[in-house]
């Protein structure tokens, strides 16, 4: 599990370096480790949580928090929703919500 977390974090850094940030409530093609097969949208959010839904593969959502942390959700199957909780970091979501997803292989 630790290796998967490290790989997801590394992939997330690559995704950010490529500029794969999306505006709230817009669909996004999430880039990850040589795969652009995900099609994602911000399905739900409140002050503390971002729920991201994707199709095209298993994925993990992320969202930026006001305190500088990046919350990461649990892996979800294609068509499901992964929730990133900034409350787990003692913070709330950056507004407008900055979110994304990375494919898990």
Buried (B, 14 or more C-beta within 10 A) or exposed (E): EEEEEEBBBEBBEBBBEEEBEBEBEEEBEBBBBEBEBBBBBBBEBEEBBBBBBBBBBBBBBBBBBBEEBBBBBEBBEBEBBBBBBBBEBEBBBBEEBBBBBBBBE
